Amino acid sequence: MPLAKETKTKIITDYHRHETDTGSPEVQVAIMTNRILQLTEHLRTHSHDESCRRGLLKLVGQRRRLLAYLRKTNYQRYLALTEQLKLRRK
């Protein structure tokens, strides 16, 4: 189940860098984090849903790559984002 339009719009307005920004790494990571939390809750009740688990693992990997890119290009924005989203850093 995809994110609701209102939820996605709220996430974009919370993490955008300028008014028309919808695709910066910060926005993408925030949307993925919300979706990951949603899929994790789904898998707690439906533990044998293997296709959902595969999608979750793909999202986690994609978010990890985006965070690595952000860490490499702008470390201060990376720190701020991980602090806001309460993500662990390595």
Secondary structure, DSSP 8 states (H G I E B T S, - for coil): ----HHHHHHHHHHH-SSTT--SSHHHHHHHHHHHHHHHHHHHHH-TT-HHHHHHHHHHHHHHHHHHHHHHHH-HHHHHHHHHHHT----
